[in-house]
Amino acid sequence: MGAIDLPKSPNVFHPEKPSAVGSRNSLAQEYRDQQNEVNQLLEEEANKVIHHLTSRLPKDVLERLDVMGGLKEKLYNYFNQNYQNMFNRYMVTTEDEMVKKVRNFIDKEETKVLSRYTPKEIADLLDAVGGADKFNTGEIEKSIVNIYGHLQGHVQRGVNELETHTNSILRQKTDTGAFVRGENAYSIVKCSFKDNLVKPKTVTDVKLSVNILDSELISPIFHYQVTVEYLIKDLLSKHIIDVIDKEVERVKDERIDQGLEELSDSEILFTKMNKVEGYTDDDLDNPKSKRYSVIAKTIMERINDLRAEIDPETFDALNVRENIKKIVDIENIRNRGFNTAINSITSILDTSKMGYQYIENLKNGREVIIREYEDTDTANLPDERYSIKLRYFDNAQLIEDRKAYDVQMKSFETEVQHLSDLLEVIYQDSKSAFKVTDFEDLAKKNKNRIKKIIKDKSGEPLYEDIAKVWDEISFVRPAETEVERSNRTYIYEKDRIRNRIILMRDKMKKMYDYLYPIERRVMENRLSFLEKEYYKFDYTINPYHLQPGLLLDVDITSIKRKKATLDAMANVLNEFLHGVSKGFQDAAFASFSRRRSTVREDISQSFGAGEDNPKETAASYLDMVGSTDSAATTEAGAAPKAPKAIPAPKRGRKAGGVVDAKPRKRGRKAGSRNRGGDSGLREI
């Protein structure tokens, strides 16, 4: 046998080639003729039986039997069939036993590989003495999981750094996209790049603010001052919502099993609303109210206005309220969310080689301040630095912040307007009464001539008699609606202040030229101060743009050509958001499933008998044949017929196949997220 006749790979299929797929010959038999051996065995067995019959049966009986013809052929076929059955059973049994042996061998070898952190001899000894169920390997498994988790975190961080550098190279510039990737871009409230005041050509100052809403936090955050009653009611509300969700899922499954149409998004929403009254109500005084089905009314009354701390004079360890508070404190519901966020950001900074010299954790205020350097004087700080402010706030705090923002904005308008009025008075006093200085003087000088020559003939009013609406600083502002009154952007006011500052500076240059009297120096100092403070204020976040939740405020200073802190902070931010936030979830996409029109019955084929009517099956077969004939006619040149609509299948389970009854949610649960770093690791 030449080398060309050997099978090239296991994909070769041939009934005679040795060791090919489907072959009856094997290379292990060293080219023995298996077919001849089988024929010899069957021939011998058939001859033995025929010889036995001829020696035992009478002669007259033998004459009636066709011994050498049909009888021998029947015996031969009988032996052949039984031999094949026995051989097939033997092969199946052998293959099954071989698969078991191989599987057990692979499992044993994998166990040896996984237990490489302990001596193999000890692992084998423990397994031989007691078996897997006698010794607890939980701690070893935890160590292995943590080791693999840390390894995965470092690999993920390296991939993120590579991705960040690649994006910056492709962009050929630094922008907002270098910080937060697409899935978290919605959380950015403000991102601003500006040149450093001291070194504008080489250093960049970056302001980045990220707002994570309450509904997006993996672990909910509560203020330290919230009452125990508020915490328990929040837990009860989540419990009710979970029960209602289960009820709605059961209703959806029942409709699917009955072959009914799926509920739409609005129907699901209305179904949930209608089921709320089945678990709670607004009757506060009735102890048998549904709102007290989980926790009794007497217990809710005991914990009324019970806060994080109890007055030592009234503390009694045997009271009901103290024990309820102790149960809540043991669960650590009050501090769990904020502590998780702090641990996440600090551990990510440590593992990302972004150390910090200053941290102030205002636990009761739910605020933490982290700076790379303790000093706050920019003159003494390097050009690569960062500072982070992490703060949690609720709606009440936002309302007060908005009030303060309104007052500060009004104060800037007042101060700038006052300086503008002062400058205007000095400017008017500096003008000569006998010569034209500006457009206003020229218009005043020719006012009477315009009236006599032009306006008297046309009958139009004079310019001075027309109400002046445009102040030549900013365009006319449209009337406010309820949206603008509830969400003050202050874009119009900020543009007015900025334009007024520019106009005042130009007017001072025009007035004094190269002269620097005391009046100019005083006004320029005041203008510089107001401009500096205003831009600092404009650099902050407008609280009208925030929603209750977690605010991450990052200030970065980095060298333009180096960008070391920028790239490192981008990885920190993405890893932090991935570990703390569930992300934005669109309910329409989360509940999306394949429509009935895209599910075909002819794809789910089976060998078992279906539930269809035989007459309907025959009719559908005739329709299929008819459609095939029409297709052939179409190819021949005739006009094509409209295809028949395929009926929507029943979504229930049929014999021979399982149709997906439940829609698959595309969103991921919080507990199943891969953190991608050390901060997200949790021991099993």
Secondary structure, DSSP 8 states (H G I E B T S, - for coil): --GGGS-SSTT-B-SSSTT-BT-S--GGGTT--HHHHHHHHHHHHHHHHHHHHHHHS-HHHHHHS-IIIIIHHHHHHHHHHHHHHHHHHHHHHHHHHHHHHHHHHHHHHHHHHHTTTS-HHHHHHHHHHT-TTTS--HHHHHHHHHHHHHHHHHHHHHHHHHHHHHHHHHHTS--GGGTS-GGGGGGEEEEEEEE-SS-TTTEEEEEEEEEEEGGGBSS----TT--HHHHHHHHHHHHHHHHHHHHHHHHHHHHHHTT-----HHHHHHHHHHHHTTT--S-SS-TTSGGGSSS-HHHHHHTTT--S---GGG--TTSHHHHHHHHHHHHTHHHHHHHHHHHHHHHHHHHTT---SEEEEETTTTEEEEESSS---GGGS-SSEEEEEEEEE-HHHHHHHHHHHHHHHHHHHHHHHHHHHHHHHHHHHHS-TTS--SHHHHHHHTHHHHIIIIIHHH----GGGS-----SSS-------HHHHHS---HHHHHHHHHHHHHHHHHHHHHHTT---HHHHHHHHHHHHHHHHHHHHHHS--GGG--SEEEEEEEEEEETTT-HHHHHHHHHHHHHHHHHB-----HHHHT----GGG--TTTS--SS--SS-HHHHHHHHHHHHHHHHHHHHHHHTS-------------S-BTTB----S----S--GGG----SGGG----
